[in-house]
Amino acid sequence: MTIDQLVHVAREALLLALLVAAPVLVTAWLVGVLIGVAQAATQVQEPVVGLVPRIVAVALVLLVMSPWIGAQVARFGGAVMAAIGTV
């Protein structure tokens, strides 16, 4: 395996990590912003009010997106194993 191939695999791995983490991170951010606005509007500053909806939203997104995430990781793993086989 050449250096160019290793760089390509590393680049693809980093992009895959960003791609599969994005739905969870965006969901946590959006729910956090919405809860923060609601807490500021109602002046309820209880930490649990912000934490529980975020955990529930992230769990739901993971439940819904896990087949897609698994397929992406399996596709990448298969491509890496195929590339190892050509060495």
PDB file with one MODEL, atoms N, CA, C and O in Angstrom:
MODEL        1
ATOM      1  N   MET A   1       0.848  -1.171   0.000  1.00  0.00           N
ATOM      2  CA  MET A   1       0.000   0.000   0.000  1.00  0.00           C
ATOM      3  C   MET A   1       0.896   1.238   0.000  1.00  0.00           C
ATOM      4  O   MET A   1       1.840   1.333   0.784  1.00  0.00           O
ATOM      5  N   THR A   2       0.598   2.154  -0.860  1.00  0.00           N
ATOM      6  CA  THR A   2       1.416   3.360  -0.961  1.00  0.00           C
ATOM      7  C   THR A   2       0.931   4.402   0.029  1.00  0.00           C
ATOM      8  O   THR A   2      -0.120   4.270   0.656  1.00  0.00           O
ATOM      9  N   ILE A   3       1.732   5.432   0.142  1.00  0.00           N
ATOM     10  CA  ILE A   3       1.386   6.545   1.039  1.00  0.00           C
ATOM     11  C   ILE A   3       0.096   7.223   0.562  1.00  0.00           C
ATOM     12  O   ILE A   3      -0.740   7.613   1.378  1.00  0.00           O
ATOM     13  N   ASP A   4      -0.061   7.359  -0.734  1.00  0.00           N
ATOM     14  CA  ASP A   4      -1.281   7.988  -1.264  1.00  0.00           C
ATOM     15  C   ASP A   4      -2.527   7.188  -0.902  1.00  0.00           C
ATOM     16  O   ASP A   4      -3.567   7.765  -0.584  1.00  0.00           O
ATOM     17  N   GLN A   5      -2.428   5.877  -0.950  1.00  0.00           N
ATOM     18  CA  GLN A   5      -3.573   5.045  -0.586  1.00  0.00           C
ATOM     19  C   GLN A   5      -3.881   5.150   0.906  1.00  0.00           C
ATOM     20  O   GLN A   5      -5.046   5.189   1.303  1.00  0.00           O
ATOM     21  N   LEU A   6      -2.839   5.196   1.726  1.00  0.00           N
ATOM     22  CA  LEU A   6      -3.049   5.344   3.163  1.00  0.00           C
ATOM     23  C   LEU A   6      -3.685   6.690   3.499  1.00  0.00           C
ATOM     24  O   LEU A   6      -4.567   6.769   4.354  1.00  0.00           O
ATOM     25  N   VAL A   7      -3.240   7.737   2.831  1.00  0.00           N
ATOM     26  CA  VAL A   7      -3.816   9.064   3.046  1.00  0.00           C
ATOM     27  C   VAL A   7      -5.281   9.071   2.618  1.00  0.00           C
ATOM     28  O   VAL A   7      -6.125   9.674   3.281  1.00  0.00           O
ATOM     29  N   HIS A   8      -5.576   8.402   1.513  1.00  0.00           N
ATOM     30  CA  HIS A   8      -6.958   8.330   1.033  1.00  0.00           C
ATOM     31  C   HIS A   8      -7.850   7.592   2.048  1.00  0.00           C
ATOM     32  O   HIS A   8      -8.961   8.036   2.337  1.00  0.00           O
ATOM     33  N   VAL A   9      -7.365   6.479   2.579  1.00  0.00           N
ATOM     34  CA  VAL A   9      -8.138   5.718   3.564  1.00  0.00           C
ATOM     35  C   VAL A   9      -8.342   6.538   4.837  1.00  0.00           C
ATOM     36  O   VAL A   9      -9.435   6.540   5.405  1.00  0.00           O
ATOM     37  N   ALA A  10      -7.303   7.230   5.284  1.00  0.00           N
ATOM     38  CA  ALA A  10      -7.425   8.061   6.485  1.00  0.00           C
ATOM     39  C   ALA A  10      -8.415   9.203   6.260  1.00  0.00           C
ATOM     40  O   ALA A  10      -9.210   9.531   7.142  1.00  0.00           O
ATOM     41  N   ARG A  11      -8.357   9.804   5.072  1.00  0.00           N
ATOM     42  CA  ARG A  11      -9.282  10.893   4.748  1.00  0.00           C
ATOM     43  C   ARG A  11     -10.719  10.387   4.730  1.00  0.00           C
ATOM     44  O   ARG A  11     -11.615  11.037   5.268  1.00  0.00           O
ATOM     45  N   GLU A  12     -10.941   9.229   4.112  1.00  0.00           N
ATOM     46  CA  GLU A  12     -12.279   8.644   4.068  1.00  0.00           C
ATOM     47  C   GLU A  12     -12.778   8.288   5.468  1.00  0.00           C
ATOM     48  O   GLU A  12     -13.962   8.449   5.767  1.00  0.00           O
ATOM     49  N   ALA A  13     -11.879   7.804   6.325  1.00  0.00           N
ATOM     50  CA  ALA A  13     -12.265   7.458   7.695  1.00  0.00           C
ATOM     51  C   ALA A  13     -12.690   8.702   8.468  1.00  0.00           C
ATOM     52  O   ALA A  13     -13.680   8.666   9.199  1.00  0.00           O
ATOM     53  N   LEU A  14     -11.962   9.790   8.317  1.00  0.00           N
ATOM     54  CA  LEU A  14     -12.332  11.030   9.006  1.00  0.00           C
ATOM     55  C   LEU A  14     -13.657  11.588   8.484  1.00  0.00           C
ATOM     56  O   LEU A  14     -14.489  12.049   9.265  1.00  0.00           O
ATOM     57  N   LEU A  15     -13.850  11.548   7.178  1.00  0.00           N
ATOM     58  CA  LEU A  15     -15.117  12.014   6.619  1.00  0.00           C
ATOM     59  C   LEU A  15     -16.284  11.155   7.075  1.00  0.00           C
ATOM     60  O   LEU A  15     -17.370  11.667   7.350  1.00  0.00           O
ATOM     61  N   LEU A  16     -16.059   9.842   7.154  1.00  0.00           N
ATOM     62  CA  LEU A  16     -17.109   8.946   7.647  1.00  0.00           C
ATOM     63  C   LEU A  16     -17.448   9.241   9.101  1.00  0.00           C
ATOM     64  O   LEU A  16     -18.619   9.244   9.481  1.00  0.00           O
ATOM     65  N   ALA A  17     -16.427   9.489   9.912  1.00  0.00           N
ATOM     66  CA  ALA A  17     -16.667   9.818  11.322  1.00  0.00           C
ATOM     67  C   ALA A  17     -17.495  11.096  11.446  1.00  0.00           C
ATOM     68  O   ALA A  17     -18.410  11.167  12.267  1.00  0.00           O
ATOM     69  N   LEU A  18     -17.179  12.090  10.643  1.00  0.00           N
ATOM     70  CA  LEU A  18     -17.961  13.331  10.663  1.00  0.00           C
ATOM     71  C   LEU A  18     -19.388  13.088  10.175  1.00  0.00           C
ATOM     72  O   LEU A  18     -20.343  13.632  10.729  1.00  0.00           O
ATOM     73  N   LEU A  19     -19.522  12.275   9.142  1.00  0.00           N
ATOM     74  CA  LEU A  19     -20.830  12.017   8.554  1.00  0.00           C
ATOM     75  C   LEU A  19     -21.749  11.269   9.517  1.00  0.00           C
ATOM     76  O   LEU A  19     -22.926  11.612   9.630  1.00  0.00           O
ATOM     77  N   VAL A  20     -21.239  10.264  10.205  1.00  0.00           N
ATOM     78  CA  VAL A  20     -22.110   9.492  11.098  1.00  0.00           C
ATOM     79  C   VAL A  20     -22.351  10.210  12.431  1.00  0.00           C
ATOM     80  O   VAL A  20     -23.340   9.929  13.109  1.00  0.00           O
ATOM     81  N   ALA A  21     -21.466  11.125  12.813  1.00  0.00           N
ATOM     82  CA  ALA A  21     -21.664  11.867  14.056  1.00  0.00           C
ATOM     83  C   ALA A  21     -22.563  13.085  13.861  1.00  0.00           C
ATOM     84  O   ALA A  21     -23.146  13.586  14.822  1.00  0.00           O
ATOM     85  N   ALA A  22     -22.676  13.559  12.636  1.00  0.00           N
ATOM     86  CA  ALA A  22     -23.419  14.792  12.373  1.00  0.00           C
ATOM     87  C   ALA A  22     -24.882  14.747  12.819  1.00  0.00           C
ATOM     88  O   ALA A  22     -25.323  15.699  13.464  1.00  0.00           O
ATOM     89  N   PRO A  23     -25.658  13.712  12.522  1.00  0.00           N
ATOM     90  CA  PRO A  23     -27.068  13.742  12.949  1.00  0.00           C
ATOM     91  C   PRO A  23     -27.230  13.855  14.467  1.00  0.00           C
ATOM     92  O   PRO A  23     -28.111  14.569  14.947  1.00  0.00           O
ATOM     93  N   VAL A  24     -26.396  13.162  15.207  1.00  0.00           N
ATOM     94  CA  VAL A  24     -26.491  13.200  16.668  1.00  0.00           C
ATOM     95  C   VAL A  24     -26.081  14.576  17.186  1.00  0.00           C
ATOM     96  O   VAL A  24     -26.754  15.148  18.045  1.00  0.00           O
ATOM     97  N   LEU A  25     -24.991  15.097  16.669  1.00  0.00           N
ATOM     98  CA  LEU A  25     -24.510  16.396  17.141  1.00  0.00           C
ATOM     99  C   LEU A  25     -25.465  17.526  16.781  1.00  0.00           C
ATOM    100  O   LEU A  25     -25.716  18.414  17.595  1.00  0.00           O
ATOM    101  N   VAL A  26     -25.992  17.494  15.575  1.00  0.00           N
ATOM    102  CA  VAL A  26     -26.935  18.535  15.161  1.00  0.00           C
ATOM    103  C   VAL A  26     -28.213  18.470  15.990  1.00  0.00           C
ATOM    104  O   VAL A  26     -28.761  19.503  16.375  1.00  0.00           O
ATOM    105  N   THR A  27     -28.685  17.262  16.262  1.00  0.00           N
ATOM    106  CA  THR A  27     -29.878  17.107  17.089  1.00  0.00           C
ATOM    107  C   THR A  27     -29.652  17.646  18.500  1.00  0.00           C
ATOM    108  O   THR A  27     -30.488  18.376  19.033  1.00  0.00           O
ATOM    109  N   ALA A  28     -28.530  17.286  19.098  1.00  0.00           N
ATOM    110  CA  ALA A  28     -28.229  17.774  20.452  1.00  0.00           C
ATOM    111  C   ALA A  28     -28.113  19.288  20.462  1.00  0.00           C
ATOM    112  O   ALA A  28     -28.564  19.943  21.401  1.00  0.00           O
ATOM    113  N   TRP A  29     -27.513  19.841  19.425  1.00  0.00           N
ATOM    114  CA  TRP A  29     -27.362  21.302  19.353  1.00  0.00           C
ATOM    115  C   TRP A  29     -28.718  21.982  19.203  1.00  0.00           C
ATOM    116  O   TRP A  29     -29.015  22.941  19.916  1.00  0.00           O
ATOM    117  N   LEU A  30     -29.547  21.486  18.270  1.00  0.00           N
ATOM    118  CA  LEU A  30     -30.854  22.105  18.059  1.00  0.00           C
ATOM    119  C   LEU A  30     -31.736  22.030  19.296  1.00  0.00           C
ATOM    120  O   LEU A  30     -32.367  23.019  19.671  1.00  0.00           O
ATOM    121  N   VAL A  31     -31.785  20.877  19.925  1.00  0.00           N
ATOM    122  CA  VAL A  31     -32.599  20.731  21.131  1.00  0.00           C
ATOM    123  C   VAL A  31     -32.043  21.618  22.240  1.00  0.00           C
ATOM    124  O   VAL A  31     -32.807  22.230  22.986  1.00  0.00           O
ATOM    125  N   GLY A  32     -30.730  21.692  22.353  1.00  0.00           N
ATOM    126  CA  GLY A  32     -30.118  22.561  23.359  1.00  0.00           C
ATOM    127  C   GLY A  32     -30.469  24.027  23.153  1.00  0.00           C
ATOM    128  O   GLY A  32     -30.757  24.746  24.110  1.00  0.00           O
ATOM    129  N   VAL A  33     -30.442  24.463  21.904  1.00  0.00           N
ATOM    130  CA  VAL A  33     -30.793  25.858  21.607  1.00  0.00           C
ATOM    131  C   VAL A  33     -32.264  26.120  21.913  1.00  0.00           C
ATOM    132  O   VAL A  33     -32.606  27.134  22.522  1.00  0.00           O
ATOM    133  N   LEU A  34     -33.133  25.201  21.488  1.00  0.00           N
ATOM    134  CA  LEU A  34     -34.566  25.395  21.748  1.00  0.00           C
ATOM    135  C   LEU A  34     -34.875  25.396  23.242  1.00  0.00           C
ATOM    136  O   LEU A  34     -35.673  26.208  23.712  1.00  0.00           O
ATOM    137  N   ILE A  35     -34.254  24.500  23.979  1.00  0.00           N
ATOM    138  CA  ILE A  35     -34.478  24.460  25.428  1.00  0.00           C
ATOM    139  C   ILE A  35     -33.895  25.703  26.082  1.00  0.00           C
ATOM    140  O   ILE A  35     -34.483  26.245  27.018  1.00  0.00           O
ATOM    141  N   GLY A  36     -32.746  26.158  25.598  1.00  0.00           N
ATOM    142  CA  GLY A  36     -32.145  27.374  26.142  1.00  0.00           C
ATOM    143  C   GLY A  36     -33.030  28.591  25.936  1.00  0.00           C
ATOM    144  O   GLY A  36     -33.168  29.424  26.832  1.00  0.00           O
ATOM    145  N   VAL A  37     -33.625  28.692  24.765  1.00  0.00           N
ATOM    146  CA  VAL A  37     -34.547  29.803  24.493  1.00  0.00           C
ATOM    147  C   VAL A  37     -35.778  29.700  25.383  1.00  0.00           C
ATOM    148  O   VAL A  37     -36.244  30.702  25.927  1.00  0.00           O
ATOM    149  N   ALA A  38     -36.305  28.482  25.530  1.00  0.00           N
ATOM    150  CA  ALA A  38     -37.478  28.295  26.389  1.00  0.00           C
ATOM    151  C   ALA A  38     -37.138  28.608  27.840  1.00  0.00           C
ATOM    152  O   ALA A  38     -37.951  29.208  28.543  1.00  0.00           O
ATOM    153  N   GLN A  39     -35.953  28.214  28.301  1.00  0.00           N
ATOM    154  CA  GLN A  39     -35.560  28.515  29.682  1.00  0.00           C
ATOM    155  C   GLN A  39     -35.369  30.010  29.877  1.00  0.00           C
ATOM    156  O   GLN A  39     -35.720  30.547  30.928  1.00  0.00           O
ATOM    157  N   ALA A  40     -34.821  30.682  28.885  1.00  0.00           N
ATOM    158  CA  ALA A  40     -34.642  32.128  29.014  1.00  0.00           C
ATOM    159  C   ALA A  40     -35.985  32.845  29.016  1.00  0.00           C
ATOM    160  O   ALA A  40     -36.173  33.829  29.732  1.00  0.00           O
ATOM    161  N   ALA A  41     -36.917  32.346  28.210  1.00  0.00           N
ATOM    162  CA  ALA A  41     -38.231  32.985  28.141  1.00  0.00           C
ATOM    163  C   ALA A  41     -39.038  32.764  29.411  1.00  0.00           C
ATOM    164  O   ALA A  41     -39.764  33.656  29.850  1.00  0.00           O
ATOM    165  N   THR A  42     -38.914  31.579  30.003  1.00  0.00           N
ATOM    166  CA  THR A  42     -39.705  31.272  31.194  1.00  0.00           C
ATOM    167  C   THR A  42     -38.931  31.505  32.488  1.00  0.00           C
ATOM    168  O   THR A  42     -39.511  31.431  33.572  1.00  0.00           O
ATOM    169  N   GLN A  43     -37.660  31.780  32.395  1.00  0.00           N
ATOM    170  CA  GLN A  43     -36.766  31.995  33.530  1.00  0.00           C
ATOM    171  C   GLN A  43     -36.702  30.782  34.455  1.00  0.00           C
ATOM    172  O   GLN A  43     -36.498  30.923  35.660  1.00  0.00           O
ATOM    173  N   VAL A  44     -36.878  29.591  33.883  1.00  0.00           N
ATOM    174  CA  VAL A  44     -36.687  28.344  34.615  1.00  0.00           C
ATOM    175  C   VAL A  44     -35.268  27.888  34.333  1.00  0.00           C
ATOM    176  O   VAL A  44     -34.954  27.524  33.199  1.00  0.00           O
ATOM    177  N   GLN A  45     -34.413  27.901  35.327  1.00  0.00           N
ATOM    178  CA  GLN A  45     -33.001  27.591  35.125  1.00  0.00           C
ATOM    179  C   GLN A  45     -32.610  26.242  35.728  1.00  0.00           C
ATOM    180  O   GLN A  45     -31.494  26.085  36.223  1.00  0.00           O
ATOM    181  N   GLU A  46     -33.500  25.295  35.690  1.00  0.00           N
ATOM    182  CA  GLU A  46     -33.227  23.964  36.222  1.00  0.00           C
ATOM    183  C   GLU A  46     -32.403  23.171  35.211  1.00  0.00           C
ATOM    184  O   GLU A  46     -32.815  23.059  34.056  1.00  0.00           O
ATOM    185  N   PRO A  47     -31.248  22.615  35.601  1.00  0.00           N
ATOM    186  CA  PRO A  47     -30.396  21.884  34.647  1.00  0.00           C
ATOM    187  C   PRO A  47     -31.059  20.633  34.054  1.00  0.00           C
ATOM    188  O   PRO A  47     -30.793  20.277  32.906  1.00  0.00           O
ATOM    189  N   VAL A  48     -31.910  19.977  34.826  1.00  0.00           N
ATOM    190  CA  VAL A  48     -32.553  18.761  34.343  1.00  0.00           C
ATOM    191  C   VAL A  48     -33.498  19.066  33.189  1.00  0.00           C
ATOM    192  O   VAL A  48     -33.686  18.233  32.303  1.00  0.00           O
ATOM    193  N   VAL A  49     -34.088  20.245  33.195  1.00  0.00           N
ATOM    194  CA  VAL A  49     -35.010  20.629  32.126  1.00  0.00           C
ATOM    195  C   VAL A  49     -34.268  20.670  30.788  1.00  0.00           C
ATOM    196  O   VAL A  49     -34.866  20.375  29.753  1.00  0.00           O
ATOM    197  N   GLY A  50     -33.013  21.020  30.787  1.00  0.00           N
ATOM    198  CA  GLY A  50     -32.243  21.042  29.554  1.00  0.00           C
ATOM    199  C   GLY A  50     -31.617  19.720  29.202  1.00  0.00           C
ATOM    200  O   GLY A  50     -31.376  19.442  28.027  1.00  0.00           O
ATOM    201  N   LEU A  51     -31.350  18.898  30.194  1.00  0.00           N
ATOM    202  CA  LEU A  51     -30.632  17.647  29.964  1.00  0.00           C
ATOM    203  C   LEU A  51     -31.529  16.526  29.457  1.00  0.00           C
ATOM    204  O   LEU A  51     -31.172  15.831  28.506  1.00  0.00           O
ATOM    205  N   VAL A  52     -32.671  16.346  30.070  1.00  0.00           N
ATOM    206  CA  VAL A  52     -33.535  15.213  29.738  1.00  0.00           C
ATOM    207  C   VAL A  52     -34.043  15.272  28.293  1.00  0.00           C
ATOM    208  O   VAL A  52     -33.979  14.256  27.602  1.00  0.00           O
ATOM    209  N   PRO A  53     -34.544  16.409  27.805  1.00  0.00           N
ATOM    210  CA  PRO A  53     -34.984  16.427  26.398  1.00  0.00           C
ATOM    211  C   PRO A  53     -33.842  16.170  25.418  1.00  0.00           C
ATOM    212  O   PRO A  53     -34.043  15.552  24.373  1.00  0.00           O
ATOM    213  N   ARG A  54     -32.654  16.642  25.755  1.00  0.00           N
ATOM    214  CA  ARG A  54     -31.505  16.415  24.880  1.00  0.00           C
ATOM    215  C   ARG A  54     -31.154  14.926  24.820  1.00  0.00           C
ATOM    216  O   ARG A  54     -30.882  14.393  23.744  1.00  0.00           O
ATOM    217  N   ILE A  55     -31.160  14.263  25.964  1.00  0.00           N
ATOM    218  CA  ILE A  55     -30.861  12.828  25.997  1.00  0.00           C
ATOM    219  C   ILE A  55     -31.910  12.039  25.228  1.00  0.00           C
ATOM    220  O   ILE A  55     -31.572  11.127  24.472  1.00  0.00           O
ATOM    221  N   VAL A  56     -33.174  12.380  25.413  1.00  0.00           N
ATOM    222  CA  VAL A  56     -34.254  11.681  24.712  1.00  0.00           C
ATOM    223  C   VAL A  56     -34.141  11.899  23.205  1.00  0.00           C
ATOM    224  O   VAL A  56     -34.303  10.955  22.432  1.00  0.00           O
ATOM    225  N   ALA A  57     -33.866  13.128  22.783  1.00  0.00           N
ATOM    226  CA  ALA A  57     -33.751  13.419  21.353  1.00  0.00           C
ATOM    227  C   ALA A  57     -32.571  12.678  20.728  1.00  0.00           C
ATOM    228  O   ALA A  57     -32.690  12.132  19.631  1.00  0.00           O
ATOM    229  N   VAL A  58     -31.443  12.659  21.418  1.00  0.00           N
ATOM    230  CA  VAL A  58     -30.267  11.953  20.900  1.00  0.00           C
ATOM    231  C   VAL A  58     -30.531  10.453  20.831  1.00  0.00           C
ATOM    232  O   VAL A  58     -30.126   9.800  19.870  1.00  0.00           O
ATOM    233  N   ALA A  59     -31.201   9.901  21.834  1.00  0.00           N
ATOM    234  CA  ALA A  59     -31.528   8.474  21.820  1.00  0.00           C
ATOM    235  C   ALA A  59     -32.461   8.143  20.655  1.00  0.00           C
ATOM    236  O   ALA A  59     -32.290   7.114  20.001  1.00  0.00           O
ATOM    237  N   LEU A  60     -33.432   8.993  20.393  1.00  0.00           N
ATOM    238  CA  LEU A  60     -34.342   8.764  19.271  1.00  0.00           C
ATOM    239  C   LEU A  60     -33.613   8.838  17.935  1.00  0.00           C
ATOM    240  O   LEU A  60     -33.851   8.019  17.047  1.00  0.00           O
ATOM    241  N   VAL A  61     -32.728   9.816  17.793  1.00  0.00           N
ATOM    242  CA  VAL A  61     -31.972   9.934  16.549  1.00  0.00           C
ATOM    243  C   VAL A  61     -31.071   8.720  16.357  1.00  0.00           C
ATOM    244  O   VAL A  61     -30.953   8.206  15.245  1.00  0.00           O
ATOM    245  N   LEU A  62     -30.437   8.260  17.429  1.00  0.00           N
ATOM    246  CA  LEU A  62     -29.606   7.059  17.320  1.00  0.00           C
ATOM    247  C   LEU A  62     -30.441   5.842  16.946  1.00  0.00           C
ATOM    248  O   LEU A  62     -30.002   5.007  16.155  1.00  0.00           O
ATOM    249  N   LEU A  63     -31.630   5.737  17.502  1.00  0.00           N
ATOM    250  CA  LEU A  63     -32.517   4.620  17.188  1.00  0.00           C
ATOM    251  C   LEU A  63     -32.930   4.640  15.720  1.00  0.00           C
ATOM    252  O   LEU A  63     -32.951   3.602  15.058  1.00  0.00           O
ATOM    253  N   VAL A  64     -33.255   5.816  15.225  1.00  0.00           N
ATOM    254  CA  VAL A  64     -33.705   5.940  13.838  1.00  0.00           C
ATOM    255  C   VAL A  64     -32.536   5.807  12.856  1.00  0.00           C
ATOM    256  O   VAL A  64     -32.674   5.169  11.812  1.00  0.00           O
ATOM    257  N   MET A  65     -31.399   6.400  13.185  1.00  0.00           N
ATOM    258  CA  MET A  65     -30.276   6.461  12.247  1.00  0.00           C
ATOM    259  C   MET A  65     -29.315   5.278  12.352  1.00  0.00           C
ATOM    260  O   MET A  65     -28.413   5.159  11.522  1.00  0.00           O
ATOM    261  N   SER A  66     -29.475   4.408  13.334  1.00  0.00           N
ATOM    262  CA  SER A  66     -28.502   3.333  13.519  1.00  0.00           C
ATOM    263  C   SER A  66     -28.397   2.384  12.325  1.00  0.00           C
ATOM    264  O   SER A  66     -27.286   1.941  12.035  1.00  0.00           O
ATOM    265  N   PRO A  67     -29.477   2.038  11.610  1.00  0.00           N
ATOM    266  CA  PRO A  67     -29.271   1.189  10.423  1.00  0.00           C
ATOM    267  C   PRO A  67     -28.412   1.875   9.354  1.00  0.00           C
ATOM    268  O   PRO A  67     -27.558   1.241   8.734  1.00  0.00           O
ATOM    269  N   TRP A  68     -28.644   3.158   9.148  1.00  0.00           N
ATOM    270  CA  TRP A  68     -27.861   3.894   8.159  1.00  0.00           C
ATOM    271  C   TRP A  68     -26.408   4.016   8.602  1.00  0.00           C
ATOM    272  O   TRP A  68     -25.496   3.839   7.794  1.00  0.00           O
ATOM    273  N   ILE A  69     -26.186   4.319   9.878  1.00  0.00           N
ATOM    274  CA  ILE A  69     -24.824   4.433  10.399  1.00  0.00           C
ATOM    275  C   ILE A  69     -24.104   3.093  10.276  1.00  0.00           C
ATOM    276  O   ILE A  69     -22.948   3.044   9.855  1.00  0.00           O
ATOM    277  N   GLY A  70     -24.777   2.021  10.637  1.00  0.00           N
ATOM    278  CA  GLY A  70     -24.185   0.694  10.517  1.00  0.00           C
ATOM    279  C   GLY A  70     -23.848   0.342   9.078  1.00  0.00           C
ATOM    280  O   GLY A  70     -22.801  -0.247   8.811  1.00  0.00           O
ATOM    281  N   ALA A  71     -24.729   0.699   8.147  1.00  0.00           N
ATOM    282  CA  ALA A  71     -24.475   0.417   6.733  1.00  0.00           C
ATOM    283  C   ALA A  71     -23.269   1.198   6.227  1.00  0.00           C
ATOM    284  O   ALA A  71     -22.467   0.673   5.455  1.00  0.00           O
ATOM    285  N   GLN A  72     -23.140   2.445   6.657  1.00  0.00           N
ATOM    286  CA  GLN A  72     -21.996   3.250   6.221  1.00  0.00           C
ATOM    287  C   GLN A  72     -20.682   2.701   6.762  1.00  0.00           C
ATOM    288  O   GLN A  72     -19.687   2.625   6.041  1.00  0.00           O
ATOM    289  N   VAL A  73     -20.689   2.325   8.024  1.00  0.00           N
ATOM    290  CA  VAL A  73     -19.468   1.781   8.634  1.00  0.00           C
ATOM    291  C   VAL A  73     -19.131   0.422   8.013  1.00  0.00           C
ATOM    292  O   VAL A  73     -17.958   0.127   7.785  1.00  0.00           O
ATOM    293  N   ALA A  74     -20.131  -0.401   7.739  1.00  0.00           N
ATOM    294  CA  ALA A  74     -19.893  -1.697   7.109  1.00  0.00           C
ATOM    295  C   ALA A  74     -19.359  -1.521   5.690  1.00  0.00           C
ATOM    296  O   ALA A  74     -18.472  -2.260   5.262  1.00  0.00           O
ATOM    297  N   ARG A  75     -19.898  -0.545   4.961  1.00  0.00           N
ATOM    298  CA  ARG A  75     -19.417  -0.271   3.610  1.00  0.00           C
ATOM    299  C   ARG A  75     -17.951   0.139   3.639  1.00  0.00           C
ATOM    300  O   ARG A  75     -17.150  -0.328   2.830  1.00  0.00           O
ATOM    301  N   PHE A  76     -17.609   1.014   4.576  1.00  0.00           N
ATOM    302  CA  PHE A  76     -16.222   1.456   4.695  1.00  0.00           C
ATOM    303  C   PHE A  76     -15.322   0.289   5.101  1.00  0.00           C
ATOM    304  O   PHE A  76     -14.232   0.126   4.553  1.00  0.00           O
ATOM    305  N   GLY A  77     -15.766  -0.509   6.045  1.00  0.00           N
ATOM    306  CA  GLY A  77     -14.980  -1.672   6.468  1.00  0.00           C
ATOM    307  C   GLY A  77     -14.758  -2.646   5.333  1.00  0.00           C
ATOM    308  O   GLY A  77     -13.660  -3.183   5.181  1.00  0.00           O
ATOM    309  N   GLY A  78     -15.784  -2.881   4.532  1.00  0.00           N
ATOM    310  CA  GLY A  78     -15.646  -3.754   3.371  1.00  0.00           C
ATOM    311  C   GLY A  78     -14.661  -3.203   2.356  1.00  0.00           C
ATOM    312  O   GLY A  78     -13.871  -3.950   1.778  1.00  0.00           O
ATOM    313  N   ALA A  79     -14.709  -1.888   2.139  1.00  0.00           N
ATOM    314  CA  ALA A  79     -13.780  -1.265   1.197  1.00  0.00           C
ATOM    315  C   ALA A  79     -12.340  -1.367   1.697  1.00  0.00           C
ATOM    316  O   ALA A  79     -11.419  -1.606   0.915  1.00  0.00           O
ATOM    317  N   VAL A  80     -12.153  -1.184   3.003  1.00  0.00           N
ATOM    318  CA  VAL A  80     -10.800  -1.292   3.566  1.00  0.00           C
ATOM    319  C   VAL A  80     -10.312  -2.730   3.482  1.00  0.00           C
ATOM    320  O   VAL A  80      -9.153  -2.965   3.142  1.00  0.00           O
ATOM    321  N   MET A  81     -11.169  -3.693   3.783  1.00  0.00           N
ATOM    322  CA  MET A  81     -10.761  -5.096   3.684  1.00  0.00           C
ATOM    323  C   MET A  81     -10.440  -5.483   2.242  1.00  0.00           C
ATOM    324  O   MET A  81      -9.516  -6.259   1.997  1.00  0.00           O
ATOM    325  N   ALA A  82     -11.193  -4.953   1.300  1.00  0.00           N
ATOM    326  CA  ALA A  82     -10.905  -5.232  -0.108  1.00  0.00           C
ATOM    327  C   ALA A  82      -9.566  -4.612  -0.511  1.00  0.00           C
ATOM    328  O   ALA A  82      -8.805  -5.205  -1.275  1.00  0.00           O
ATOM    329  N   ALA A  83      -9.287  -3.415   0.009  1.00  0.00           N
ATOM    330  CA  ALA A  83      -8.003  -2.782  -0.306  1.00  0.00           C
ATOM    331  C   ALA A  83      -6.857  -3.532   0.320  1.00  0.00           C
ATOM    332  O   ALA A  83      -5.782  -3.623  -0.274  1.00  0.00           O
ATOM    333  N   ILE A  84      -7.061  -4.075   1.517  1.00  0.00           N
ATOM    334  CA  ILE A  84      -6.005  -4.886   2.159  1.00  0.00           C
ATOM    335  C   ILE A  84      -5.749  -6.144   1.346  1.00  0.00           C
ATOM    336  O   ILE A  84      -4.611  -6.603   1.247  1.00  0.00           O
ATOM    337  N   GLY A  85      -6.805  -6.704   0.762  1.00  0.00           N
ATOM    338  CA  GLY A  85      -6.668  -7.915  -0.034  1.00  0.00           C
ATOM    339  C   GLY A  85      -5.846  -7.716  -1.299  1.00  0.00           C
ATOM    340  O   GLY A  85      -5.292  -8.675  -1.836  1.00  0.00           O
ATOM    341  N   THR A  86      -5.763  -6.486  -1.777  1.00  0.00           N
ATOM    342  CA  THR A  86      -4.993  -6.215  -2.992  1.00  0.00           C
ATOM    343  C   THR A  86      -3.522  -5.970  -2.719  1.00  0.00           C
ATOM    344  O   THR A  86      -2.730  -5.848  -3.653  1.00  0.00           O
ATOM    345  N   VAL A  87      -3.149  -5.896  -1.456  1.00  0.00           N
ATOM    346  CA  VAL A  87      -1.742  -5.629  -1.114  1.00  0.00           C
ATOM    347  C   VAL A  87      -0.913  -6.857  -1.315  1.00  0.00           C
ATOM    348  O   VAL A  87       0.295  -6.831  -1.080  1.00  0.00           O
TER     349      VAL A  87
ENDMDL
END
